[in-house]
Amino acid sequence: MTLKLKYLPLLILGFSTFSNAQEIKSEFSREVKIQKKLSYLLDIPKDSKTKLPLIIFLHGSGERGNDLEKVKLNGVLQHKDLIKEPVAVLAPQCPANTWWDTDAVYFLIKEISEKYKIDKERIYLTGLSMGGWGTLKLAGEHPEMFAAVASVCAPTDRVMWANIHNYKDMNLKIFHGGMDDVVLPENAFNFYQKLHPINPKAELTIFPNDNHNSWDSTYSDPKLYEWMLSFKKTNINN
């Protein structure tokens, strides 16, 4: 039998090419500017003589778009009369067909807290459904910013679970409907199960007869706002 070697030169050429490869070790460094844009509604008392607490409210997916009146439909602004002291309420609006950009919300909060007479020791965060997810995500990314946090019927994800220690010192309440068939209650149970061993003061409230609209039970209770406003962050420059 005669062995034909007509492809052998190509194989040798291939090995030769690999052997001449070089390994480059270097570093990329460049300032990249990214523009963030969010519409928002700010409900703030006129001519306040003292610094105001700031409550940030993140709406759900149904209120996305470019009509700011929608951010009043559910949540904090719907029940603002239950809050027993002067506060500022910041309600940004998530653009259509997107989820919350928590970097954009963070920079918005920073801007509002500098532009207006805001008590930086008393900044609070809450949101429902998609906004509950945004609440937990932003709180985990910047736990130093918020004196208290409340999420309502929130989807959770593995990034939150992996970074569970970011929530260990947080004043945090989690609310969910026991009958929720849009965002299953397991989202709240699983997150709380990982959270409780490192943050025993965190609370989980299940409304057994509520479906996805557990925000009605949550935000219509004045005790939520009393609890929230009872906390202050320390060691923050005002």
C-alpha positions, 0 to 999 in steps of 0.5 A: 500500500502506498501512503499519499502525503500530498497534504503533509506540507499544509499540515507542516505550514499550519504548525509553523504558523502556530509556533510563530504566534506571540503572546501580548500582555497589556492593559486597556484604559480609557474614560468612557462617557455614557449618557443616562436619561430618565423622566421623573416626577418629584413631589416636594413641599414648597419652601421647606425650612428643614431638610426633607426625607426622600422616598424613591418609588419605582413603578411596575411594568404597566407604567412604563413609557412617557406619560408621567401621570402613570407613576401616580396610579399605584404605590406611594403617590397614590397613598401620599396622604398617609405619610404623617410628616413632610417628605419628598417623593421621587418617582422616575419613569422607566422607558417603554420596553425596558427594565430599570437601569439602576445606574440611571436611578442612582445618579438621578437620586444623587442629583436630586439630593444635591439640587434640593433640600434633602436629608441624606441620612433619610433616603428610602427606596421602595418599588412594586413588581418590576420596580420591586426587582429594581428596588432590590437590585439598586439596594444591593448595589448601593446599600450605603445610600438607603436608610430603609428599603421595601420591595413588593411582589418583586422578581428576584435573580441569582445575582441578588442571591450571589450578593446576599451579603450586601443586604446583611445590615439593611432595614428591609421589608419584603411583601408578596401576595400568597396567590400571586400567579404573575411573580410567584411567591417563591421569589420572596421565599427563596430570597428571604431564605438566603437573607434571614441567616445574615439579616435576622431583622429583615421581614417577609410579609405574605398577604395570603389572599392577594394576587399580584396586586399586593401593592394595594395591601402594602402601600395603603398601610400607614405603618409602612411609612412610619417604619420607613421614616423611623430609620436614619443612615449615619456617617453621611455627609449632608 
